[in-house]
Amino acid sequence: MNEILNVLPWGKLRHNKIDCLLFILFLLISLWLFPHQEKAWGQEKDFVVKKIDLSQYGTSASIAQDPKSEQLAIGFNNCNLIFLDNSLNWKDELFLKDCKRFFRARYGNLEGKSLLISSIYTGSSVLSNSQAKYDIPLHKAAVTDSLIIQDYLLSSSDDGTVQISRIIDLSPPQVNTLKLYESIGVARNLAFFRAPNAEVDKVAVSYDSGEITIFTIDRNTLRNPVQPTTFRNINSRVNTFKFTPDGSKLLIGYFTGELVEIDLISGASRTLFKVDSWLNALDINSQNLVAIADDQGFVRIISLATGKVVEEHQISSTGINAIIFTNDQTILAADAAGIVYQGKLMGGH
C-alpha cells in the first residue's frame, strides 16, 4: 500500500494516519461498489431504442411493412399516411382525400406491382404507390379492412359482408365483385396465410360478436366459392388476429383482453394470456414469439411454445394501437398519441 501511496500526487497522506485510513477505506469501498454498479448498468438495457414523434397527425391506426423494400407505412385515423425507410428515416407522406376515417393499410402485390391497400370509411379501398393512387368503391358501408391475395381484392365492411373482387381496370376503376360471406355485426379484420408455392390460400374474417370465419381462396374462388369454417370461442369483439407462420393456428386478441390460440386442425383452443384492458394489436415472428399491445401502453412478448411472458414493458402512458415485427428481434409500435416506438428484444428467447 505504501508503494501505491508514493506514486499518488497526494502520497504525503502516509504521514497522516487518519487520512491514510480514510483513503484505504475509500479504495476498498470503490473496489466493492464499481463491479456491482457495472453489472447493474448491463441489466438496465432499455427496450425502446428509438422514438419518433408523429403526434401532429393525431391517433395512429396501423403499421405496415413492404416485404420487398422494407418501407414502412404508418396510418392515422385522420387519413394521413407517413412513409419511413427501415431505419425510420422520413421518406414521404400521403393524405387520402374524402376518406373521413382511415382504418388500416397493408402492402400487397397485384400482377407483379407492389401496392399499399388502404381501407377507409367512405366504402372504398385505396390502392397506391409512389406513382399513382386509385380509389376502388366496394361497399355501401365503411371498408374496415382489405387485402390482395391471388390477385383478388378482398374487403370487409361495417355491414357484415366480405367481398371478393377481380380488378379489371384501375383507372377508371372497374371490378367484378362477389359477396363471399355475410354475418351479423361488423366484419372488423381480415387475416391471411399464404404457403410458399401453394395454389390455395387461407383468409379469415373476424366479427364484433367474436365470430371468426375462414375461407380457402384459389384462382377459381370468384366462380366457385368454397363453404367456409366458423369458430366462436369468446363472445367478445375480436380486435386483432393473425395466422401462425405455418398456418396451422390462429392467434386472437379480444376486446375483453384475452389472447387465445385456436388449433385449426383439431378446433381446440387455449387462452395464452389475459390483460386487464383491451388487447389492441398483435404480431408473431418466425421464432414463434408473439408481441401483444394493449390499451394501457404495455408491450409483452410471449413464447408460443411455453405460453409464458418472456418480456413485459410499459412503453406509453396511453394505448398502443399497432405493433409489428420488422425482423425477428425488432418491433415497431404506435400509440394513440401518434408516437412510434422501435423496440429491441432483450435476446436469449
C-alpha positions as CSV (number, residue, x, y, z in Angstrom):
1,M,0.0,0.0,0.0
2,N,3.0,2.3,0.7
3,E,4.1,1.9,-2.9
4,I,0.6,2.9,-4.1
5,L,0.5,6.0,-1.9
6,N,4.0,7.0,-3.0
7,V,3.0,7.4,-6.7
8,L,-0.1,9.4,-6.0
9,P,0.1,13.2,-6.0
10,W,-1.1,13.1,-2.5
11,G,1.3,10.4,-1.4
12,K,2.2,12.5,1.6
13,L,-1.0,11.3,3.2
14,R,1.1,8.4,4.5
15,H,2.3,10.7,7.2
16,N,-1.2,11.4,8.4
17,K,-2.6,8.2,9.8
18,I,-6.2,9.3,9.8
19,D,-6.1,10.5,6.2
20,C,-4.4,7.3,5.2
21,L,-7.0,5.1,6.8
22,L,-9.8,7.1,5.2
23,F,-8.1,6.8,1.8
24,I,-7.7,3.0,2.2
25,L,-11.4,2.8,3.2
26,F,-12.3,4.7,0.1
27,L,-10.3,2.3,-2.1
28,L,-12.0,-0.7,-0.5
29,I,-15.5,0.8,-1.0
30,S,-14.6,1.6,-4.6
31,L,-13.4,-1.9,-5.3
32,W,-16.6,-3.4,-3.8
33,L,-19.0,-0.9,-5.4
34,F,-17.9,-0.5,-9.0
35,P,-18.2,-4.2,-10.2
36,H,-21.7,-4.3,-8.8
37,Q,-22.6,-1.0,-10.4
38,E,-21.2,-2.2,-13.8
39,K,-23.3,-5.3,-13.6
40,A,-26.5,-3.3,-12.8
41,W,-25.9,-1.0,-15.7
42,G,-25.7,-4.0,-18.0
43,Q,-29.0,-5.3,-16.8
44,E,-30.8,-2.0,-17.3
45,K,-30.7,-2.0,-21.1
46,D,-33.7,-0.1,-22.4
47,F,-36.3,-2.0,-24.6
48,V,-37.2,1.2,-26.6
49,V,-34.1,2.2,-28.6
50,K,-35.8,4.9,-30.8
51,K,-38.9,7.1,-30.6
52,I,-40.5,9.2,-33.4
53,D,-42.9,11.9,-32.6
54,L,-45.7,12.0,-35.2
55,S,-48.3,13.4,-32.8
56,Q,-49.1,16.2,-35.3
57,Y,-51.0,13.6,-37.3
58,G,-53.2,12.5,-34.3
59,T,-54.1,9.0,-33.4
60,S,-52.2,6.1,-35.1
61,A,-54.2,3.3,-36.5
62,S,-51.9,0.8,-38.3
63,I,-48.4,-0.1,-39.3
64,A,-47.5,-2.0,-42.5
65,Q,-44.1,-3.0,-44.0
66,D,-43.4,-3.7,-47.6
67,P,-41.8,-7.2,-47.6
68,K,-39.6,-6.3,-50.6
69,S,-38.4,-2.7,-50.0
70,E,-38.9,-2.9,-46.2
71,Q,-40.6,0.5,-46.4
72,L,-42.9,1.3,-43.5
73,A,-46.3,2.9,-43.7
74,I,-47.8,4.4,-40.6
75,G,-51.5,5.1,-40.9
76,F,-53.6,7.6,-38.9
77,N,-57.3,7.9,-38.2
78,N,-57.4,11.3,-39.8
79,C,-56.5,9.8,-43.2
80,N,-52.7,10.6,-43.3
81,L,-50.1,8.0,-44.2
82,I,-46.5,8.6,-43.3
83,F,-43.7,6.5,-45.0
84,L,-40.4,5.7,-43.4
85,D,-37.5,3.6,-44.5
86,N,-36.4,0.6,-42.5
87,S,-34.0,2.9,-40.5
88,L,-37.0,5.0,-39.6
89,N,-35.9,7.9,-41.8
90,W,-38.7,10.0,-43.3
91,K,-39.5,9.2,-47.0
92,D,-42.9,10.6,-47.9
93,E,-46.5,11.3,-46.8
94,L,-49.9,10.9,-48.4
95,F,-53.3,12.3,-47.4
96,L,-56.3,10.3,-48.5
97,K,-58.9,12.8,-49.6
98,D,-62.6,12.3,-48.8
99,C,-61.8,9.2,-46.7
100,K,-63.4,10.6,-43.4
101,R,-61.7,7.9,-41.3
102,F,-58.8,5.6,-42.0
103,F,-58.9,2.0,-40.6
104,R,-55.9,0.1,-41.9
105,A,-53.3,-0.3,-44.6
106,R,-51.5,-3.3,-45.9
107,Y,-48.9,-4.0,-48.6
108,G,-49.8,-6.3,-51.4
109,N,-48.9,-7.4,-54.9
110,L,-51.2,-7.1,-57.9
111,E,-50.0,-8.6,-61.1
112,G,-46.4,-8.0,-60.1
113,K,-46.9,-4.5,-58.8
114,S,-46.3,-3.6,-55.2
115,L,-49.3,-1.5,-53.8
116,L,-50.4,-0.2,-50.5
117,I,-54.1,-1.1,-49.8
118,S,-55.9,1.3,-47.5
119,S,-59.3,0.8,-46.0
120,I,-61.5,3.8,-45.4
121,Y,-64.9,4.9,-44.1
122,T,-66.4,6.0,-47.4
123,G,-66.7,2.4,-48.6
124,S,-63.5,2.2,-50.7
125,S,-60.1,0.5,-50.8
126,V,-57.5,2.9,-51.9
127,L,-54.6,1.3,-53.9
128,S,-51.5,3.5,-54.1
129,N,-47.8,3.5,-54.9
130,S,-45.2,6.3,-55.5
131,Q,-46.7,6.9,-58.9
132,A,-50.5,6.9,-58.5
133,K,-53.5,6.4,-56.3
134,Y,-56.7,4.5,-57.2
135,D,-59.9,4.7,-55.2
136,I,-61.9,1.5,-55.7
137,P,-65.6,1.7,-54.4
138,L,-66.6,-1.7,-52.9
139,H,-69.2,-1.3,-50.2
140,K,-72.1,1.0,-49.3
141,A,-70.8,1.0,-45.7
142,A,-67.2,1.6,-44.3
143,V,-64.5,-0.8,-45.6
144,T,-62.8,-1.9,-42.3
145,D,-60.0,-4.0,-43.9
146,S,-58.8,-5.1,-47.3
147,L,-56.0,-7.1,-48.8
148,I,-54.8,-8.5,-52.1
149,I,-54.4,-12.3,-52.4
150,Q,-54.2,-14.4,-55.6
151,D,-54.7,-11.1,-57.5
152,Y,-58.1,-10.8,-55.8
153,L,-59.0,-7.7,-53.7
154,L,-60.8,-8.9,-50.6
155,S,-62.7,-6.5,-48.3
156,S,-64.6,-6.5,-45.1
157,S,-67.2,-3.9,-44.1
158,D,-69.3,-2.4,-41.3
159,D,-72.3,-4.0,-42.9
160,G,-71.1,-7.5,-42.0
161,T,-70.1,-8.6,-45.6
162,V,-66.9,-9.9,-47.1
163,Q,-66.5,-9.3,-50.8
164,I,-64.0,-10.7,-53.3
165,S,-63.3,-8.6,-56.4
166,R,-61.3,-9.2,-59.6
167,I,-59.9,-5.8,-60.7
168,I,-60.5,-5.4,-64.4
169,D,-59.0,-1.8,-64.6
170,L,-57.6,0.6,-62.1
171,S,-58.2,3.9,-64.0
172,P,-61.1,4.4,-64.1
173,P,-61.8,1.6,-61.6
174,Q,-63.7,-1.5,-62.9
175,V,-64.2,-4.5,-60.7
176,N,-66.1,-7.8,-60.9
177,T,-67.3,-8.4,-57.4
178,L,-69.0,-11.3,-55.5
179,K,-70.3,-11.3,-51.9
180,L,-68.3,-14.1,-50.4
181,Y,-69.9,-14.1,-46.9
182,E,-72.2,-12.1,-44.6
183,S,-72.9,-12.4,-40.9
184,I,-74.4,-10.3,-38.0
185,G,-72.4,-7.3,-36.8
186,V,-69.3,-5.5,-38.0
187,A,-66.8,-7.5,-40.1
188,R,-63.8,-5.8,-38.5
189,N,-60.5,-7.5,-39.5
190,L,-59.0,-9.8,-42.2
191,A,-56.1,-12.2,-41.8
192,F,-54.4,-14.4,-44.4
193,F,-52.0,-17.2,-44.7
194,R,-50.1,-18.0,-47.9
195,A,-47.8,-21.1,-48.0
196,P,-44.8,-20.9,-50.4
197,N,-45.7,-22.1,-53.9
198,A,-49.3,-23.0,-52.7
199,E,-52.2,-22.7,-55.1
200,V,-54.7,-22.3,-52.2
201,D,-54.5,-19.6,-49.5
202,K,-56.4,-19.1,-46.3
203,V,-58.3,-15.9,-45.4
204,A,-60.1,-15.3,-42.2
205,V,-62.6,-12.6,-41.1
206,S,-63.5,-11.6,-37.6
207,Y,-66.6,-10.0,-36.2
208,D,-67.6,-7.9,-33.2
209,S,-69.7,-10.9,-32.0
210,G,-66.5,-13.0,-31.6
211,E,-67.2,-15.0,-34.8
212,I,-64.2,-16.0,-36.9
213,T,-64.8,-17.5,-40.3
214,I,-62.1,-19.0,-42.5
215,F,-62.1,-19.4,-46.3
216,T,-59.9,-21.1,-48.8
217,I,-59.0,-18.9,-51.8
218,D,-57.7,-20.0,-55.1
219,R,-57.9,-18.8,-58.7
220,N,-61.4,-20.1,-59.2
221,T,-62.9,-18.7,-56.0
222,L,-64.8,-15.9,-57.8
223,R,-66.6,-18.6,-60.0
224,N,-66.8,-21.4,-57.4
225,P,-66.6,-20.2,-53.8
226,V,-65.9,-22.9,-51.1
227,Q,-68.0,-23.3,-47.9
228,P,-66.2,-21.6,-45.0
229,T,-65.4,-22.9,-41.5
230,T,-66.6,-20.9,-38.5
231,F,-65.3,-20.6,-34.9
232,R,-66.7,-18.7,-31.9
233,N,-64.8,-19.2,-28.7
234,I,-65.5,-16.0,-26.8
235,N,-68.5,-13.7,-27.2
236,S,-66.3,-10.6,-27.4
237,R,-65.2,-8.3,-30.2
238,V,-62.1,-9.5,-32.0
239,N,-59.7,-6.5,-32.0
240,T,-56.8,-8.3,-33.7
241,F,-55.9,-11.7,-35.0
242,K,-53.3,-13.5,-37.2
243,F,-52.3,-16.9,-38.5
244,T,-49.2,-18.5,-37.1
245,P,-46.2,-18.8,-39.5
246,D,-47.1,-22.4,-40.5
247,G,-50.9,-21.6,-40.9
248,S,-52.0,-24.3,-38.5
249,K,-53.3,-21.9,-35.8
250,L,-54.9,-18.6,-35.3
251,L,-53.9,-16.1,-32.6
252,I,-56.7,-13.9,-31.5
253,G,-56.8,-10.7,-29.3
254,Y,-60.1,-9.8,-27.8
255,F,-61.7,-6.5,-26.6
256,T,-62.0,-8.2,-23.2
257,G,-58.2,-8.8,-23.0
258,E,-57.8,-12.5,-23.8
259,L,-55.1,-13.8,-26.1
260,V,-56.4,-17.1,-27.5
261,E,-54.8,-19.7,-29.7
262,I,-57.1,-21.9,-31.9
263,D,-55.8,-25.1,-33.5
264,L,-57.4,-25.0,-36.9
265,I,-57.0,-28.8,-37.4
266,S,-58.4,-30.0,-34.1
267,G,-60.6,-27.0,-33.2
268,A,-59.1,-26.9,-29.7
269,S,-58.3,-23.6,-28.1
270,R,-56.3,-22.3,-25.2
271,T,-56.0,-18.9,-23.5
272,L,-52.3,-17.9,-23.5
273,F,-52.7,-14.7,-21.6
274,K,-55.2,-12.1,-20.4
275,V,-54.6,-8.3,-19.9
276,D,-56.7,-6.0,-17.7
277,S,-57.6,-3.8,-20.6
278,W,-58.3,-4.0,-24.4
279,L,-55.9,-6.2,-26.3
280,N,-55.4,-3.9,-29.4
281,A,-52.8,-5.5,-31.6
282,L,-50.5,-8.5,-32.1
283,D,-47.9,-9.9,-34.4
284,I,-45.8,-13.1,-34.4
285,N,-42.2,-13.7,-35.7
286,S,-40.6,-16.7,-37.3
287,Q,-39.4,-17.9,-33.9
288,N,-43.0,-18.2,-32.6
289,L,-42.7,-15.2,-30.3
290,V,-45.9,-13.2,-30.1
291,A,-45.9,-9.5,-29.5
292,I,-49.1,-8.1,-28.0
293,A,-50.0,-4.5,-27.3
294,D,-52.8,-3.2,-25.0
295,D,-54.8,-0.1,-24.1
296,Q,-52.6,0.6,-21.0
297,G,-49.4,1.1,-23.1
298,F,-47.9,-2.3,-22.4
299,V,-46.0,-4.4,-24.9
300,R,-45.5,-8.1,-23.9
301,I,-43.5,-10.8,-25.7
302,I,-45.0,-14.3,-25.2
303,S,-43.4,-17.6,-26.2
304,L,-45.9,-19.7,-28.2
305,A,-44.0,-22.8,-27.3
306,T,-44.3,-22.3,-23.5
307,G,-47.2,-19.9,-23.2
308,K,-45.1,-17.7,-20.9
309,V,-44.4,-14.0,-20.9
310,V,-40.7,-13.6,-21.6
311,E,-40.7,-9.7,-21.7
312,E,-43.0,-7.0,-20.5
313,H,-42.6,-3.3,-21.0
314,Q,-44.9,-0.3,-20.5
315,I,-43.7,2.0,-23.2
316,S,-46.5,4.5,-23.3
317,S,-48.9,6.2,-20.9
318,T,-51.7,5.7,-23.5
319,G,-53.0,2.8,-25.6
320,I,-50.8,1.0,-28.2
321,N,-52.9,0.7,-31.4
322,A,-50.5,-1.1,-33.7
323,I,-47.5,-3.4,-33.4
324,I,-45.4,-5.4,-35.9
325,F,-42.1,-7.3,-36.0
326,T,-39.9,-5.6,-38.6
327,N,-37.5,-8.5,-38.0
328,D,-37.3,-11.4,-35.5
329,Q,-35.6,-9.2,-32.8
330,T,-37.2,-5.7,-33.5
331,I,-40.7,-4.5,-33.1
332,L,-42.4,-1.2,-34.1
333,A,-45.3,0.1,-32.1
334,A,-47.5,3.1,-32.5
335,D,-49.7,4.6,-29.7
336,A,-52.9,6.6,-29.6
337,A,-50.9,9.9,-29.2
338,G,-49.1,9.4,-32.5
339,I,-45.7,8.3,-31.1
340,V,-43.9,5.5,-32.8
341,Y,-41.5,3.3,-30.8
342,Q,-38.8,0.9,-32.0
343,G,-38.1,-1.8,-29.5
344,K,-35.3,-4.4,-29.4
345,L,-35.9,-7.8,-27.8
346,M,-33.5,-8.5,-24.9
347,G,-32.4,-11.8,-26.6
348,G,-31.9,-15.3,-25.3
349,H,-35.5,-16.4,-26.1
